[in-house]
């Protein structure tokens, strides 16, 4: 007889973890299913955790953040093994933390490949179990696009999950795809004296980011040696007789390098899940279509995280998982999706929360801008960060804060001050009327607010 649960979650990444733990905290019987050795999902094993650990290691070993101030580098003979060893250590620790959290909250972990047999039944191939549940939450994430025309090869021609297969640091690297993943890896690997070429069909970098911030990032990436080819279409990728990778562009140019990272798009990991017979809709990339409560076409089956598409960030996936679990358990919640922060760990990092200028213009909202640059802030001078910038968007009449956009050291932490003020519908007066520790980067909020205040008062 099939074992019954109140809730079954398929996938143990950030969305699945938080959904399972939230339901368990509400007193529900919960099972979480994932494949062997995959606890934590792509986030821990191939995504946010290893990539951000790699970034931190690169910054540490190169001493990049202090070069402009002190003109020093710590290590020039860095190896791939040194970088990956640190990543492996953090991945192991994070995996253990997830396992402990699930155990502490009495979430039953089942290892195996899950598929949905009917709208209340899930098969777990690894354990040959069949289990039933009142509700099901799908949090299976995504897989990198691997077109048949690309001759993938470990250590040479890799997808976004394959950086760990590099046995040595290449002298030159082509990155195809200037999305979040491609841009992050391009910026960090360029600091290792690798000649990085970034190619994308779009005419600009990260078109969903504030144009001023994206332009600053483009400038800085060029400054550290990244070669940018925007508006270029890749028509073929091949290996040369000497083992190099050659990329042909539609414009007639060709680019050759030691290795290539293909980071164009991702697909929902749903092909073997068995959702189609249930009437659950998927788009052309296998991502599941949901409503505002994260319900699929079958109301008691939910989907959360990367498997439903943009923004596909660990932080947003966690919140989606929590909200879906609450809804499935009949607990009212408030979805603050308009206040979810975005953090992109390029070098320098960028972050944003709230509306951008394009959205405000489309909504016919009269807004003004206040800007603070790190070079104007004592802490920015101490850090030697000449790129950093914090930008406030606020209503011209009410001075209500509408959005915050930033680039520079520490902005993925700094953004949460703006997030808090947005949450209580605060105005830029909050920043003007309150003190900030000195010298800190948080002082940027006060300087930007004063800059904006002076503009509206002069009108």
C-alpha positions, 0 to 999 in steps of 0.5 A: 500500500502506498505511503501517504503524505500531506505534501510531496515536494519534488526537487531539493533546491532552494525552492523545494527545501523551503517549501518542504520545511514551511509545510513541516513547520505547519504540522504537515507530513512532508516527503522531499524527493531528489536523485542520489547525491543531488541534495541541495539541487543545482544551486549547491552543486553547480549554481549559486554556491560553487560559482559564488565560492569561485568568485570569492576565491578569485577575488582573494587570490588575485587581491583584485578588490585592493589593487586600485588602492594598493597596487598588489596581487597575491598570487599569479600561479593559481591553479584550477585545482586550488579554486575547485578545492575551496568550492568542494569544501563549501558544497559539502558543508552546505549539503550537510546543513540542508540535510540537518535542516530537513532532519530537524524539521522531520521532513522525510528525504527519499532518494530517487527519480520522481515521476507523477503517476496521477494527480495524487501519486508519485513514483520514486524509481530509486526506491521502487516506492509509490507514494500519495499526497494531498498536494504536490510541489514541483521544484525540479529546476532547470538544465543547461541547453545543449544543442546537438550542433555544439560538440560538447566535451568535458574540460574543453567545450562545456555547458554552464554546469561543466566548469568543474570539468576544467583540469587547468585554467585555459589561456583563452576562453570564449563565453557564448551567452551574456546572461547572468551565468555567462556574464558572471563567469566571464568577469571573474575568469578574466581576473585570472589573466585569461583572455575572455571573449563574451558573445551574445545576440542581444545588442546590450548586456543584461537588458533587464538591468537598469541601463546606467548600471549595465553600461557601467558593468560593460565599461568595467568588464572591458577595463579588466580585459573582457572582449565583448561582441554584442549583436553577434550570432554564432552560426557554428562551433567546432574543434580544430585539428590542434585542439582549439575551439573555433566559433564562426559568427554570422558577421563573417568573423571567427574567434578561436580559443583554448576552451568555450563555455556555452551558456545560452538558455536553460530548460525546465527539468520536466521531460521525465516528470509525467506532467503532460497527461495531467494537463499541466502546461509547459512552454517551449523551454519545458518550464511549467506555467503557473498562476499567481499562487504558483498553481498549475492547471491542476490546482493541488499541484504547484510549481516553484523556482527555476522550473517556472522561469524568470527571475530564476534566482535562489532568493526568489525561488526560496520565497516562491517555495514558502508561498506555495507551501502556505497556500497549499496548507491553507495559510494566508500570505502576502506575496511581495514579488515586487520587492524581491531583490536581484543580486548578480555576482559579476565583478563588480556585483550589481543589485536592484529592487523595485521599479526601474526607469523603463517600468516607471515611464511605461506606467506614467509615473513622474519620478526623479533620480538621486545618485551617490558614487562610491568615489564621493563616499569615504568608505568608497575611497578607503576600498578604492572602488572607483566604479561603485554607484547607488541610484534611487528612483523616487516619486517627484511629488510624494518623494516615495521610494520606487526603486534602488539600483546599484553596482560596486563592492557589497551592493548585494548586501547594501540593497536590503536597506532600500528593500526595507524602506520600499516595504513600508512605502517610505520616502527618501526623507527616511535616508535624510533624517537618519544617521548612518555609521561613518565611514560605511557604504550605507552612507550612499543612501543619504548622499543619493537622497540629498542629491534627489531632494535637491533636484525636486526642490530646485524645480 
